[in-house]
């Protein structure tokens, strides 16, 4: 299955959020901080349209 540009952008937003969360969690030394920051970044990306979910249910 070829990756579309939407898939590549979604991956970029997801991995960027996880990466930033990992840096802050490593500085803070907390798994809770990692989960909180990752959820905040991913949730914000979903809310603003950075991560776009597929429109059709068959995918």
N, C-alpha and C positions, 0 to 999 in steps of 0.2 A: 504494500500500500504506500503510495507516494505521500510525502509530507507536504502539506500546503503551507502557504505563508502564514495562515492563521495558526496552524499547529506550531510553527517555529516561533512566532511571537508569543503564543501562550507559554511555550517552554521557557522562553527568555524571561518572561515575567515571573513564572513560578520559581525558576532556579535563582533569579536575582533576589527574590524575597527570602528564599531559604538561605542563600549565601550571606545576605546582610544580617539575617537573624542569627546565623552561626557565628559571625564576627562579634556581634554584641553579646551573645551568650557566652562565648569564650572569654571575653573581657570580664563579664559579670560572674562567670563560673556557675551558671544555673541552667538546668534543663527547662525549668518553668519559664524562664525568660526567653529561651529559644522558641518554645511552643507559642507563647504569647505574641512575640514579635512576628513570627512566621504567619500566624493566623491573622494578625493585623495587616501585614503587607498583602497577603493573598486575598483577604476580604476586601481591602481597599481596591486592589486591582480588579476584582470581580465587580465591585460597585461602580467603578469609574469606566468600565468597559475595556480595560487593558487586557484582561483575560475574557475571551468571548467563547461562550459555550455553543456547541452545535445546535442548530435550529431544528433539525429533523430528529425524530426519535429512533430511526432505524440505524443510525451510525454507531 
